[in-house]
Amino acid sequence: MKNRLEALRKARGIKQEELAEALEVSRQTIGSLENGRYNPSILLAFKLARYFGTTIEDIFIYEEDGT
């Protein structure tokens, strides 16, 4: 799933380590989210939205396969 997580984080001058600590996950989890290798749990998606003061839809971009 595509997302704007890296852009949001960098725009606020936050390091991956800082975001990971605030959300109680590993830095590797943040890196995997940013690279699209990992989709967050619904709980983590809500935590990210709350942290950035936005909606889940503003962070994560859902694209249907067209089937």
C-alpha positions as CSV (number, residue, x, y, z in Angstrom):
1,M,0.0,0.0,0.0
2,K,1.4,3.4,-1.0
3,N,1.6,6.0,1.7
4,R,2.8,9.6,2.5
5,L,4.5,8.6,5.8
6,E,8.0,9.5,4.8
7,A,7.0,12.9,3.4
8,L,5.0,13.7,6.5
9,R,7.8,12.7,8.8
10,K,10.5,14.6,6.9
11,A,8.3,17.7,6.6
12,R,8.2,17.9,10.4
13,G,11.9,17.1,10.8
14,I,11.3,13.9,12.6
15,K,13.8,11.0,12.4
16,Q,12.6,7.4,11.9
17,E,13.9,6.6,15.4
18,E,11.9,9.4,17.0
19,L,8.7,8.4,15.3
20,A,9.3,4.7,16.2
21,E,9.8,5.6,19.9
22,A,6.7,7.8,20.0
23,L,4.6,5.0,18.5
24,E,6.3,2.2,20.5
25,V,7.5,0.3,17.4
26,S,10.9,-0.4,16.0
27,R,12.7,1.8,13.6
28,Q,12.7,-1.1,11.1
29,T,8.9,-1.0,11.3
30,I,8.8,2.6,10.3
31,G,11.3,2.0,7.5
32,S,9.2,-1.0,6.2
33,L,6.0,1.1,6.3
34,E,7.7,4.0,4.4
35,N,9.0,1.6,1.7
36,G,5.6,-0.2,1.3
37,R,7.0,-3.5,2.5
38,Y,4.6,-3.6,5.4
39,N,1.0,-2.6,5.9
40,P,0.1,-1.3,9.4
41,S,-2.3,-2.9,11.7
42,I,-5.5,-0.8,12.1
43,L,-4.3,0.3,15.6
44,L,-0.9,1.5,14.2
45,A,-2.7,3.3,11.4
46,F,-4.8,5.2,13.9
47,K,-1.7,6.0,16.1
48,L,0.0,7.4,13.0
49,A,-3.0,9.5,12.1
50,R,-3.3,10.8,15.6
51,Y,0.4,11.5,15.9
52,F,0.4,13.6,12.7
53,G,-3.0,15.2,13.4
54,T,-4.6,13.9,10.2
55,T,-6.7,11.1,8.9
56,I,-5.6,7.5,8.0
57,E,-6.7,8.3,4.4
58,D,-4.3,11.3,4.3
59,I,-1.4,9.0,5.1
60,F,-2.3,5.7,3.3
61,I,-3.4,5.5,-0.3
62,Y,-5.7,2.6,-1.1
63,E,-5.8,1.6,-4.7
64,E,-8.1,-1.2,-6.0
65,D,-6.7,-3.7,-8.4
66,G,-9.4,-2.9,-11.0
67,T,-10.9,-6.4,-10.8
